[in-house]
Amino acid sequence: MDASVSQLPEVHSSCSSSRRHPDVAGRVRRVRRIGVPVLVLLVVAVFSSSARAAPPPVLLGAADGFAILGGSTITNTGNSVINGDLGLHPGTAVSGFPPGTVNGAMHVSDAVAQQSKTDLTIAYGDAAGRSATATSPPDAGGQRLTGGVYRTGSVPSLGLTGNLTLDAQGDPSAVFIFQIASTLTTATDSSISLINAAQACNVFWQVGSSATLGTRTAFKGTILTSASVSLNDGVTVDGRLLARDGAVTLINDTVSRSRCAPGTGPGSATGPGTTAPGTAPGSGTGPGGRAGPGSGTGVDANAPMVQILGLPGLRQPPIRRPGIRRPPASTVCTTRNFTARVRVRNATAIRSVSVYLDGRRVRRTSRTRFSLRIEVRGLRAGPHRITVVARDRAGKRAVMTRRFGRCAIKVAVPRFTG
């Protein structure tokens, strides 16, 4: 075909009409010169769109260890089984255990539950504030979705009738976040399937009011609601039920706290599970502001050692302005920007070091010594936290959290004299 086209100018060169017709071969050559680069650009554009940066994980903080965490009450009817911790704050009424079984610790209105609720509030705001990458349909049944942030459109509620398939496309760190403005409701015998390396620990459902799971629903992922979570009879949940302000109600259900496979936690930064960096119950720090063996972070003796240095050491001034939350007594505060220094030591090569500010990742690197500028003036008044998660090539991790406060700025009130 190319040979015949290239001969066309010679065939017509002796014809007087050739002056009135464009050079066919020249046109073909111009199309070739222009078409190939355009085709390349189109291919690059398509792949760039499909390779859009995956959403980072929603860090749950101290709430990570809980299968169920409620705000007002937790009520069970029948032989429900909870695989993971159960917590309640500020409410105090937990009923139905026994006959229900909790294969974990129970924290009712204690310090652990209080810290977990604080971290849940941060995680809820994080999930709700993500930029959406797609709009979810009114009913997710029959859909096959890949990782991303899905937001309900003109219909504020999300239903699930039948089966929803979540496809990680071979990436075990793929994160799925569903932002639901109002309610989440599943029909009887509905289910969620995870394929191509998708994991329940990386699925998050942020619900603006309440969630209700229908009879015998097989659900996957962590539900974070502003109000309540209600399960009908025979529901199974691979994930968590976290109700910020309302109640959690169970009827002969099974709720198992989801855990990620080693090395495939959210963002591949926190390691197994979705443990928030350094805020889980008992996640204190070792001497000298280090996280490592014996620091209560759940790592073994061969895990990396982490230090966070350079945080401000100012004492807190009195805070009397209404609406301003004073940082905890153990937290120093400042109004000045500062530079935090991170140091990581380990016998095995470090694979990744991630830094989080109030649960949001602000840096990821493989360096073991680096500095990070903290712009304090852009933060709200009150407590804040810097967390470092280090993971080595052997699959071990260490988590370190340091806290600081943004001081409230006193405003001088002018005094007028007559």
Secondary structure by P-SEA (a helix, b strand, c coil): caaaaaaccccccccccccccccaaaaaaaaaaaaaaaaaaaaaaaaaaaacccccccccccccccccccccbbbbccbbbbccbbbbcccccccccccbbbcbbbbcccaaaaaaaaaaaaaaaaaaacccccccccccccccccbbbbbbccccbbbbccbbbbbccccccbbbbbbbccbbbbccccccccccccccccbbbbbccbbbbccccccbbbbbbccbbbbccbbbbcbbbbbccbbbbbcbbbbbbccccccccccccccccccccccccccccccccccccccccccccccbbbbbcccccccccccccccccccccccccccbbbbbbbbbbccccccbbbbbcccccccccccccbbbbbccccccccbbbbbbbbbcccccbbbbbbbbbbbbbbbbbbbbcc
